[in-house]
């Protein structure tokens, strides 16, 4: 008989509590809560399947990459801010060191070796592949009701170079300023010579355009936008088209004030039970809507779900149509009407935005689970303290935390 997901997780937790933990406590002593979480995480994720083995190669053998990868998972589980804190704990904590795979403190590699290994993991996208395999193995046979989508700010400590577009805009602004100064100087010289300057053209409001009904030109969407191109592209091409360089981003908080940060944006798709399914890292300045179609394509290939719940930033025609084309029902908070009407003036019926039905409003309440996942990722799994540079390394650092968070949420399904 095929077991359900809850039965499999219950059986896994039972084996941990009755067999594995008692055996480890006989060897290592009483396990702490963090040590038990680390053991559960390392037992559930298929880490050894993706870590390359160096045995049998020509030359000096490299340090054990599986033990180093396990140590980076421990860094996310224990909430260490720096790799140096992890190394200090590996030196003094016998339980942590032996769980990661080293029997003595002399076997723990130097900090520079950890840095080189982390660069290898980031280059080969190790935590991304491990997370995808974990999601496919545990969530593929489950029918998920809702997928909540949102992004969160990731602050980074790195400088970003000036882009060619910014350099061209700066030169154009300087050129226009010099041109205006020369024009002003010539006008002043003519006025001083007694020549009358031509009066400026009269300004006034343009009347309504009589060629269109109501005197207003209808809205025509811009052709060849990124959202339109994404509907005909494959997933690797979509991800390659997204900018990933560090820059400045801004986002309105719950009080309506815009907050700015330097770094990146982490876009997440979260399933019922607060389980992260897909993740994409982009530049901080990229709008959330530009990542909706790649995330939907990625999540559709991994799990089966019914509804996509998104806020008003994703209220776009191509996003909703692509969601329906993939077999899902998009529930997007409609955008607020632009501008404020004077007091006493009524808004025409056709100008009112579409409102959510009562059933959609109830389902839209599930969107808050992605906010809770973002909060836990920053407060408990190291996403608030990014000390590496470069998009690939930042993504690897975040995905180790996403791995630990995913296992923690899957095991919580047993107690719910």
ROPAGU-307125 format. One record per residue (C-alpha): residue number from 1; x, y, z; residue in one letter. Coordinates in nm, 4 decimals, padded with zeros to 6 digits. Example, Ala and Ser with C-alpha at 12.3 -4.5 7.8 and 13.67 -1.06 7.14 Angstrom:
2
PT   k        x        y        z r
PT   1  01.2300 -00.4500  00.7800 A
PT   2  01.3670 -00.1060  00.7140 S
END
This chain:
416
PT   k        x        y        z r
PT   1  00.0000  00.0000  00.0000 X
PT   2  00.1364  00.3406 -00.0979 X
PT   3  00.1777  00.5721  00.1989 X
PT   4  00.0571  00.9319  00.1941 X
PT   5  00.2931  01.2231  00.2561 X
PT   6  00.1799  01.2621  00.6171 X
PT   7  00.2270  00.8902  00.6812 X
PT   8  00.5763  00.8983  00.5297 X
PT   9  00.6769  01.1988  00.7405 X
PT  10  00.5255  01.0374  01.0511 X
PT  11  00.7235  00.7192  00.9839 X
PT  12  01.0428  00.9219  00.9269 X
PT  13  00.9925  01.1135  01.2533 X
PT  14  00.9242  00.7869  01.4380 X
PT  15  01.2516  00.6376  01.3112 X
PT  16  01.4362  00.9510  01.4194 X
PT  17  01.2925  00.9482  01.7704 X
PT  18  01.3102  00.5740  01.8402 X
PT  19  01.6255  00.4618  01.6578 X
PT  20  01.8573  00.7326  01.5303 X
PT  21  01.8514  00.9778  01.8218 X
PT  22  01.9072  00.7078  02.0887 X
PT  23  02.2047  00.5665  01.8928 X
PT  24  02.3576  00.9110  01.8546 X
PT  25  02.3039  00.9934  02.2228 X
PT  26  02.4911  00.6762  02.3210 X
PT  27  02.7899  00.7965  02.1180 X
PT  28  02.7690  01.1760  02.1601 X
PT  29  02.5718  01.2295  02.4787 X
PT  30  02.2386  01.4061  02.5107 X
PT  31  02.1564  01.5968  02.1916 X
PT  32  02.0487  01.9593  02.2053 X
PT  33  01.7473  02.0916  02.0186 X
PT  34  01.9629  02.2461  01.7454 X
PT  35  02.1592  01.9222  01.7082 X
PT  36  01.8367  01.7243  01.6606 X
PT  37  01.7178  01.9736  01.3981 X
PT  38  02.0501  01.9422  01.2172 X
PT  39  02.0402  01.5620  01.2211 X
PT  40  01.6819  01.5653  01.0895 X
PT  41  01.7773  01.8074  00.8130 X
PT  42  02.0843  01.6124  00.7019 X
PT  43  01.8909  01.2841  00.7029 X
PT  44  01.6054  01.4226  00.4915 X
PT  45  01.7919  01.6214  00.2258 X
PT  46  01.9723  01.4226 -00.0506 X
PT  47  02.2991  01.6097 -00.0021 X
PT  48  02.5382  01.3229 -00.0782 X
PT  49  02.3744  01.2672 -00.4162 X
PT  50  02.4913  01.6047 -00.5526 X
PT  51  02.8240  01.6642 -00.3754 X
PT  52  03.1103  01.5564 -00.6063 X
PT  53  03.3520  01.2971 -00.4663 X
PT  54  03.7252  01.3528 -00.5144 X
PT  55  03.8507  01.0042 -00.4252 X
PT  56  04.0501  00.8390 -00.7010 X
PT  57  04.1527  01.1663 -00.8648 X
PT  58  04.5134  01.2407 -00.9598 X
PT  59  04.7016  01.4784 -00.7297 X
PT  60  04.6589  01.5850 -00.3727 X
PT  61  04.3156  01.4816 -00.2374 X
PT  62  04.0886  01.7731 -00.1547 X
PT  63  03.9095  01.8105  00.1753 X
PT  64  03.5844  01.6198  00.2211 X
PT  65  03.3264  01.8332  00.0392 X
PT  66  03.0309  01.6442  00.1891 X
PT  67  03.1403  01.7338  00.5436 X
PT  68  03.1914  02.0990  00.4421 X
PT  69  02.8474  02.1097  00.2756 X
PT  70  02.6951  01.9609  00.5923 X
PT  71  02.8715  02.2327  00.7915 X
PT  72  02.7116  02.5044  00.5782 X
PT  73  02.3720  02.3453  00.6430 X
PT  74  02.4593  02.3561  01.0145 X
PT  75  02.5455  02.7233  00.9786 X
PT  76  02.1880  02.7906  00.8601 X
PT  77  02.0281  02.5657  01.1230 X
PT  78  02.2266  02.7129  01.4136 X
PT  79  02.1852  03.0682  01.2816 X
PT  80  02.5546  03.1599  01.2698 X
PT  81  02.6235  03.5008  01.1153 X
PT  82  02.9821  03.4400  01.0024 X
PT  83  03.1690  03.1326  00.8843 X
PT  84  03.4258  03.2067  01.1546 X
PT  85  03.1573  03.1465  01.4193 X
PT  86  03.0867  02.8106  01.2547 X
PT  87  03.4561  02.7182  01.2664 X
PT  88  03.4844  02.8139  01.6329 X
PT  89  03.1824  02.5977  01.7153 X
PT  90  03.3278  02.3072  01.5164 X
PT  91  03.6478  02.3329  01.7219 X
PT  92  03.4816  02.3303  02.0637 X
PT  93  03.1516  02.1420  02.0050 X
PT  94  03.2198  01.7706  01.9675 X
PT  95  02.8561  01.6913  01.8831 X
PT  96  02.8380  01.9407  01.5969 X
PT  97  03.1754  01.8367  01.4580 X
PT  98  03.0963  01.4630  01.4540 X
PT  99  02.7492  01.5183  01.3083 X
PT 100  02.9062  01.7096  01.0189 X
PT 101  03.1578  01.4296  00.9582 X
PT 102  03.4860  01.5086  01.1402 X
PT 103  03.6010  01.2890  01.4272 X
PT 104  03.8596  01.5324  01.5685 X
PT 105  03.9187  01.9068  01.5712 X
PT 106  04.2423  01.8671  01.3724 X
PT 107  04.0452  01.7399  01.0733 X
PT 108  03.8393  02.0597  01.0393 X
PT 109  03.9738  02.2534  00.7372 X
PT 110  04.0977  02.6112  00.7447 X
PT 111  03.8685  02.9063  00.6780 X
PT 112  04.0204  02.9560  00.3330 X
PT 113  03.9253  02.5980  00.2409 X
PT 114  03.5679  02.6681  00.3477 X
PT 115  03.5695  02.9773  00.1268 X
PT 116  03.6929  02.7863 -00.1781 X
PT 117  03.4421  02.5059 -00.1202 X
PT 118  03.1573  02.7565 -00.0864 X
PT 119  03.2596  02.9157 -00.4172 X
PT 120  03.2426  02.5691 -00.5783 X
PT 121  02.8975  02.5040 -00.4300 X
PT 122  02.7741  02.8417 -00.5549 X
PT 123  02.9161  02.7868 -00.9024 X
PT 124  02.7567  02.4426 -00.9379 X
PT 125  02.4306  02.5615 -00.7703 X
PT 126  02.4453  02.2776 -00.5194 X
PT 127  02.1774  02.3995 -00.2711 X
PT 128  01.9370  02.4790 -00.5578 X
PT 129  01.9600  02.1228 -00.6942 X
PT 130  01.9279  01.9691 -00.3478 X
PT 131  01.6208  02.1800 -00.2713 X
PT 132  01.4578  02.0873 -00.6019 X
PT 133  01.5184  01.7177 -00.5365 X
PT 134  01.3774  01.7503 -00.1839 X
PT 135  01.0622  01.9224 -00.3113 X
PT 136  01.0086  01.6655 -00.5864 X
PT 137  01.0524  01.3721 -00.3485 X
PT 138  00.8260  01.5031 -00.0739 X
PT 139  00.5680  01.7217 -00.2514 X
PT 140  00.5206  01.5766 -00.6000 X
PT 141  00.2512  01.3298 -00.4954 X
PT 142  00.0577  01.5946 -00.3020 X
PT 143 -00.2233  01.8117 -00.4390 X
PT 144 -00.1468  02.1644 -00.3158 X
PT 145 -00.4309  02.4115 -00.2841 X
PT 146 -00.2493  02.7470 -00.2858 X
PT 147  00.0843  02.8840 -00.3999 X
PT 148  00.1606  03.2260 -00.2479 X
PT 149  00.4104  03.4438 -00.4361 X
PT 150  00.6050  03.7457 -00.3126 X
PT 151  00.9553  03.8916 -00.2840 X
PT 152  01.1670  04.0145  00.0040 X
PT 153  01.4599  04.2557  00.0244 X
PT 154  01.8076  04.1086  00.0682 X
PT 155  02.0640  04.3607  00.1864 X
PT 156  02.4213  04.3044  00.0706 X
PT 157  02.7563  04.4597  00.1540 X
PT 158  02.9030  04.5168 -00.1886 X
PT 159  02.9586  04.7928 -00.4389 X
PT 160  02.7995  04.7782 -00.7799 X
PT 161  02.9573  04.9200 -01.0967 X
PT 162  02.7900  05.1826 -01.3085 X
PT 163  02.5893  05.0213 -01.5888 X
PT 164  02.6209  05.1396 -01.9512 X
PT 165  02.2658  05.2758 -01.9353 X
PT 166  02.3430  05.4793 -01.6237 X
PT 167  02.6666  05.6058 -01.7780 X
PT 168  02.4842  05.7091 -02.0988 X
PT 169  02.2089  05.8809 -01.8979 X
PT 170  02.4682  06.0702 -01.6920 X
PT 171  02.6491  06.1881 -02.0058 X
PT 172  02.3197  06.2870 -02.1696 X
PT 173  02.2195  06.4847 -01.8600 X
PT 174  02.5552  06.6623 -01.8534 X
PT 175  02.5293  06.7384 -02.2277 X
PT 176  02.1774  06.8778 -02.1910 X
PT 177  02.2881  07.0935 -01.8981 X
PT 178  02.5774  07.2402 -02.1007 X
PT 179  02.3461  07.3031 -02.3941 X
PT 180  02.1004  07.4876 -02.1712 X
PT 181  02.3802  07.6982 -02.0232 X
PT 182  02.5020  07.7959 -02.3708 X
PT 183  02.1482  07.8794 -02.4791 X
PT 184  02.0978  08.1001 -02.1746 X
PT 185  02.4288  08.2754 -02.2386 X
PT 186  02.3353  08.3473 -02.6017 X
PT 187  01.9947  08.4825 -02.5022 X
PT 188  02.1575  08.7099 -02.2456 X
PT 189  02.4071  08.8331 -02.5074 X
PT 190  02.1282  08.9124 -02.7556 X
PT 191  01.9301  09.0968 -02.4928 X
PT 192  02.2345  09.2982 -02.3972 X
PT 193  02.2872  09.3910 -02.7652 X
PT 194  01.9355  09.5317 -02.7862 X
PT 195  01.7805  09.2552 -02.9892 X
PT 196  01.4344  09.1576 -02.8805 X
PT 197  01.4017  08.7962 -02.7923 X
PT 198  01.1109  08.6099 -02.9432 X
PT 199  00.8271  08.5698 -02.6964 X
PT 200  00.7759  08.2158 -02.5795 X
PT 201  00.4832  08.0241 -02.7135 X
PT 202  00.1680  08.0456 -02.5106 X
PT 203  00.0963  07.7519 -02.2928 X
PT 204 -00.2452  07.6129 -02.2299 X
PT 205 -00.4407  07.2965 -02.1819 X
PT 206 -00.5120  07.0861 -02.4851 X
PT 207 -00.8737  07.0245 -02.5596 X
PT 208 -01.0246  06.6782 -02.5732 X
PT 209 -00.9331  06.4692 -02.8745 X
PT 210 -01.2515  06.4472 -03.0786 X
PT 211 -01.1287  06.1466 -03.2745 X
PT 212 -01.1976  05.9131 -02.9808 X
PT 213 -01.5214  05.8668 -02.7848 X
PT 214 -01.5143  06.0595 -02.4602 X
PT 215 -01.2192  06.2646 -02.5831 X
PT 216 -00.9645  06.0238 -02.4300 X
PT 217 -00.7208  05.8089 -02.6233 X
PT 218 -00.7648  05.4401 -02.5290 X
PT 219 -00.4815  05.2563 -02.3555 X
PT 220 -00.2658  05.0495 -02.5898 X
PT 221 -00.0241  04.8067 -02.4215 X
PT 222  00.3413  04.8396 -02.5166 X
PT 223  00.4527  04.5728 -02.7635 X
PT 224  00.7450  04.3353 -02.7036 X
PT 225  00.7568  04.3684 -02.3257 X
PT 226  00.9439  04.1210 -02.1063 X
PT 227  00.6170  03.9656 -01.9856 X
PT 228  00.5030  03.9165 -02.3442 X
PT 229  00.8342  03.7590 -02.4441 X
PT 230  00.8355  03.5285 -02.1421 X
PT 231  00.5160  03.3585 -02.2590 X
PT 232  00.7048  03.2142 -02.5585 X
PT 233  01.0386  03.1428 -02.3869 X
PT 234  01.1774  02.8386 -02.2075 X
PT 235  01.2643  02.8565 -01.8389 X
PT 236  01.6469  02.8833 -01.8822 X
PT 237  01.6005  03.1721 -02.1262 X
PT 238  01.3624  03.3471 -01.8849 X
PT 239  01.6082  03.3217 -01.5974 X
PT 240  01.8993  03.4363 -01.8154 X
PT 241  01.6989  03.7440 -01.9190 X
PT 242  01.6504  03.8605 -01.5584 X
PT 243  01.9118  04.1034 -01.4161 X
PT 244  02.1047  03.9717 -01.1163 X
PT 245  02.3555  04.2482 -01.0417 X
PT 246  02.3570  04.4269 -00.7067 X
PT 247  02.1828  04.7667 -00.7178 X
PT 248  01.9403  04.9904 -00.5282 X
PT 249  01.5809  04.8814 -00.4737 X
PT 250  01.2752  05.0405 -00.3199 X
PT 251  00.9531  04.8990 -00.1805 X
PT 252  00.6557  05.0384  00.0094 X
PT 253  00.6072  04.9058  00.3600 X
PT 254  00.2779  04.8441  00.5393 X
PT 255  00.2597  05.2145  00.6382 X
PT 256  00.2850  05.3280  00.2753 X
PT 257  00.6406  05.4632  00.3075 X
PT 258  00.9057  05.3662  00.0538 X
PT 259  01.2111  05.1902  00.1966 X
PT 260  01.5353  05.1636  00.0004 X
PT 261  01.8148  04.9092  00.0268 X
PT 262  02.1296  04.8013 -00.1550 X
PT 263  02.1427  04.4410 -00.2649 X
PT 264  01.9046  04.1910 -00.4184 X
PT 265  01.5498  04.0538 -00.4157 X
PT 266  01.4577  03.6971 -00.3286 X
PT 267  01.1362  03.5838 -00.4996 X
PT 268  00.9616  03.2840 -00.3402 X
PT 269  00.6749  03.0501 -00.4216 X
PT 270  00.5378  02.9009 -00.0986 X
PT 271  00.2897  02.6138 -00.0744 X
PT 272  00.0322  02.5357  00.1919 X
PT 273  00.2109  02.4491  00.5138 X
PT 274  00.4631  02.7317  00.4533 X
PT 275  00.6880  02.5069  00.2426 X
PT 276  00.9118  02.6930 -00.0071 X
PT 277  00.8801  02.5390 -00.3535 X
PT 278  01.0785  02.7703 -00.5832 X
PT 279  01.3193  03.0605 -00.5387 X
PT 280  01.4761  03.3132 -00.7766 X
PT 281  01.7297  03.5863 -00.6929 X
PT 282  01.7309  03.9095 -00.8965 X
PT 283  01.8521  04.2666 -00.8738 X
PT 284  01.6835  04.4819 -00.6124 X
PT 285  01.5495  04.7255 -00.8726 X
PT 286  01.3586  04.4629 -01.0716 X
PT 287  00.9803  04.4797 -01.0364 X
PT 288  00.8106  04.1788 -00.8796 X
PT 289  00.5899  04.1177 -01.1828 X
PT 290  00.8902  04.0357 -01.4043 X
PT 291  00.9579  03.7129 -01.2103 X
PT 292  00.6000  03.5821 -01.1864 X
PT 293  00.6003  03.3785 -01.5096 X
PT 294  00.9428  03.2145 -01.4476 X
PT 295  00.8374  03.1237 -01.0935 X
PT 296  00.5054  02.9824 -01.2132 X
PT 297  00.6822  02.7743 -01.4785 X
PT 298  00.9355  02.6448 -01.2263 X
PT 299  00.6745  02.5604 -00.9635 X
PT 300  00.4433  02.3900 -01.2155 X
PT 301  00.7246  02.1536 -01.3146 X
PT 302  00.7826  02.0545 -00.9499 X
PT 303  00.4382  02.0248 -00.7857 X
PT 304  00.0669  02.0131 -00.8650 X
PT 305 -00.1441  02.3000 -00.7329 X
PT 306 -00.4690  02.4842 -00.8001 X
PT 307 -00.4520  02.8543 -00.7039 X
PT 308 -00.1857  03.1234 -00.7346 X
PT 309 -00.2266  03.3981 -00.4746 X
PT 310 -00.0475  03.7280 -00.5453 X
PT 311 -00.0701  04.0921 -00.4394 X
PT 312 -00.1429  04.3910 -00.6621 X
PT 313  00.2157  04.4098 -00.7915 X
PT 314  00.1358  04.1056 -01.0086 X
PT 315 -00.1866  04.2482 -01.1526 X
PT 316 -00.0898  04.2204 -01.5197 X
PT 317 -00.2701  04.0721 -01.8190 X
PT 318  00.0102  03.8394 -01.9334 X
PT 319  00.0687  03.7019 -01.5822 X
PT 320 -00.2928  03.6036 -01.5327 X
PT 321 -00.3263  03.4603 -01.8823 X
PT 322 -00.0098  03.2536 -01.8443 X
PT 323 -00.1331  03.1248 -01.5087 X
PT 324 -00.4553  03.0069 -01.6701 X
PT 325 -00.2624  02.8540 -01.9583 X
PT 326 -00.0613  02.6476 -01.7080 X
PT 327 -00.3859  02.5165 -01.5576 X
PT 328 -00.4106  02.7353 -01.2467 X
PT 329 -00.6532  02.9946 -01.1122 X
PT 330 -00.4852  03.3327 -01.0449 X
PT 331 -00.6144  03.5311 -00.7463 X
PT 332 -00.4549  03.8748 -00.7697 X
PT 333 -00.5396  04.1744 -00.5547 X
PT 334 -00.6673  04.4397 -00.8023 X
PT 335 -00.4732  04.7622 -00.8340 X
PT 336 -00.6217  05.0681 -00.6655 X
PT 337 -00.7684  05.3337 -00.9016 X
PT 338 -00.5171  05.6036 -00.9892 X
PT 339 -00.5646  05.9544 -00.8520 X
PT 340 -00.8045  06.0906 -00.5893 X
PT 341 -01.1451  06.2216 -00.6894 X
PT 342 -01.2654  06.5538 -00.5438 X
PT 343 -01.5208  06.5384 -00.2678 X
PT 344 -01.8728  06.4985 -00.3990 X
PT 345 -01.7655  06.3741 -00.7436 X
PT 346 -01.8723  06.0227 -00.8347 X
PT 347 -01.6461  05.7721 -01.0103 X
PT 348 -01.7906  05.6319 -01.3354 X
PT 349 -01.8904  05.2691 -01.3186 X
PT 350 -01.6476  05.1663 -01.5914 X
PT 351 -01.3554  05.3228 -01.4028 X
PT 352 -01.3974  05.1034 -01.0934 X
PT 353 -01.1395  04.8232 -01.0632 X
PT 354 -01.2456  04.4617 -01.0509 X
PT 355 -01.3243  04.3477 -00.6983 X
PT 356 -01.2531  04.0055 -00.5501 X
PT 357 -01.5512  03.7865 -00.4779 X
PT 358 -01.6108  03.6643 -00.1251 X
PT 359 -01.4621  03.3241 -00.2123 X
PT 360 -01.1525  03.4878 -00.3639 X
PT 361 -01.1150  03.7102 -00.0587 X
PT 362 -01.1097  03.4042  00.1670 X
PT 363 -00.8469  03.2352 -00.0467 X
PT 364 -00.6462  03.5575 -00.0728 X
PT 365 -00.5936  03.5455  00.3045 X
PT 366 -00.3569  03.2512  00.2436 X
PT 367 -00.1046  03.4942  00.0908 X
PT 368  00.0245  03.5834  00.4382 X
PT 369  00.2075  03.2499  00.4600 X
PT 370  00.4770  03.3770  00.2228 X
PT 371  00.5276  03.6763  00.4544 X
PT 372  00.5785  03.4400  00.7487 X
PT 373  00.8289  03.2342  00.5485 X
PT 374  01.0236  03.5489  00.4590 X
PT 375  01.0254  03.6503  00.8254 X
PT 376  01.1505  03.3109  00.9461 X
PT 377  01.4127  03.3003  00.6723 X
PT 378  01.5549  03.6321  00.7896 X
PT 379  01.5189  03.5867  01.1658 X
PT 380  01.6142  03.2198  01.2052 X
PT 381  01.8052  03.1019  00.8972 X
PT 382  02.0550  03.3750  00.8190 X
PT 383  01.8935  03.5681  00.5327 X
PT 384  01.9290  03.8960  00.7215 X
PT 385  02.3085  03.8667  00.7475 X
PT 386  02.4639  03.8228  00.4034 X
PT 387  02.8431  03.8496  00.4152 X
PT 388  02.9285  03.7133  00.0689 X
PT 389  02.9489  03.9043 -00.2591 X
PT 390  02.8105  03.8208 -00.5998 X
PT 391  02.4688  03.6932 -00.7026 X
PT 392  02.5713  03.3250 -00.7198 X
PT 393  02.7236  03.3244 -00.3698 X
PT 394  02.4340  03.5218 -00.2211 X
PT 395  02.1895  03.2749 -00.3730 X
PT 396  02.3858  02.9798 -00.2335 X
PT 397  02.3876  03.1369  00.1136 X
PT 398  02.0122  03.1942  00.0994 X
PT 399  01.9334  02.8496 -00.0403 X
PT 400  02.1133  02.6724  00.2454 X
PT 401  01.8710  02.8580  00.4724 X
PT 402  01.5762  02.7698  00.2469 X
PT 403  01.6806  02.4030  00.2673 X
PT 404  01.6797  02.4062  00.6476 X
PT 405  01.3497  02.5944  00.6561 X
PT 406  01.1856  02.3512  00.4109 X
PT 407  01.2788  02.0478  00.6213 X
PT 408  01.1597  02.2208  00.9385 X
PT 409  00.8208  02.2995  00.7841 X
PT 410  00.7793  01.9499  00.6384 X
PT 411  00.8406  01.7933  00.9798 X
PT 412  00.5875  02.0317  01.1337 X
PT 413  00.3177  01.8732  00.9187 X
PT 414  00.3258  01.5767  01.1549 X
PT 415  00.2188  01.7867  01.4550 X
PT 416 -00.0454  01.9913  01.2706 X
END
